[in-house]
Amino acid sequence: MSRADAAPAAPQPLAGLRVVEFTHMVMGPTCGMVLADMGAEVIKVEPVEGENTRRLLGAGAGFFPMFNRNKKSIGIDLRQPEGAEAARRLAASADVVVENFKPGALVKFGLDYASLAKRNERLIYVSHKGFLPGPYEHRTALDEVVQMMGGLAYMTGRPGDPLRAGTSVNDIMGGLFGAIGALGALIQRGITGKGMEVQSALFENNVFLVGQHMLQYAMTGRPPSPMPARESPWAVYDVFTVKDGEQIFLAAVSDAQFATFCDILGFDDLKADPAYATNNDRVRARPTLMPVLRERLAKRSAAELAALFERAGLPFAPIRKPEDLYDDPHLLATGGLADVVLPDGDKAGQSVKTTLFPITLQGARLPVRLDPPRFGAHTQALLEGLGYAGAEIDALRARRAIA
């Protein structure tokens, strides 16, 4: 059974769109993945030795299979004139080009927006950078770099201990913003017939994420505290250590929720105490309220509390690790995980579960149509589609201009 036969009947609004991506790591590939998930033909151009992301260890081991599903792979050596020409011909066939190299890196190959737009005024060109044009644009950026300089690490860590967020938030969201820009540009092209350049950047993405804290300062005149030391707007909104050392997040963010909280837990005395009458009263009384709650809840099990809160419709969350999500009943029941075959590493050829793009179209999740590609798996077919004869392809391969 093919992928198409097994997949749910989700719409493919970008079917027929060709995207060529010169990307690596996370940010650019995320943009391409979004477009691919929505049905576009996405062609990943890799160097003749394969993208280095395929070989990352540790925290980088999941990058390639996560962000490169539903794509085709072609290996091209841009440093060779024949390879650069093949890349230009491929880009000329595209509706969208996606890249995330340093500013100016693709100019020498004629793969920058100005060069390609001369050949195709309908081209949409999506650049992913560390910084938008300005004083910082030539700095080398990483997700961690912009988290540190953009206030996110300060807000995530404890006071005096800046800490990066636990996933590649700026890389991933930067790719999402690039895809949003591409979709807007496609709508505009449908009106004017002309493409445009779209730019997305890690630093500006990070600043957007912490904008709520900037506005908090503007509104209150007080610098926001890091999240572990923040002034919570709700009294009951915290992680509690309960029976057998388990932990659970519990919340009651309105007066009605606090009343329900007290009812289901038998805390009639707290419900009747005028010191806890309103949310703002409870926030001011947190130094006395929280020790009482922690002592009483420590005797309850996490499972018991979860059941009580679920029945009452109150916010709660078990504290889980990433690996626990493979057994999450909601994800399993709703098809939020899908099989992919790993293309690289010690487990190449094995099927594992990956997470799908978190939307539905007409009630269906966007499926995996193509496994993350083996390096260069589509080189021959793509070059033939550009008009290269078999002998020309053989000659390019012999010179290692392609792989």
Secondary structure, 3 states (H helix, E strand, C coil): CCHHHHCCCCCCCCCCCEEEEECCCCHHHHHHHHHHHCCCEEEEEECCCCCHHHHCCHHHCCHHHHHCCCEEEEEECCCCHHHHHHHHHHHHCCCEEEECCCCCCCHHHCCCHHHHHHHCCCCEEEEEECCCCCCCCCCCCCHHHHHHHCCHHHHHCECCECCCCCCCHHHHHHHHHHHHHHHHHHHHHHHHCCCCEEEEEHHHHHHHHCHHHHHHHHHHCCCCCCHHHCCCCCCEEEEEECHHHCEEEEEECCHHHHHHHHHHHCCHHHHHCHHHCCHHHHHHCHHHHHHHHHHHHCCCCHHHHHHHHHHHCCCEEECCCHHHHHHCHHHHHHCCEEEEECCCCCCCCCEEEEECCCCEECCEECCCCCCCCCCCCCHHHHHHHCCCCHHHHHHHHHCCCEC
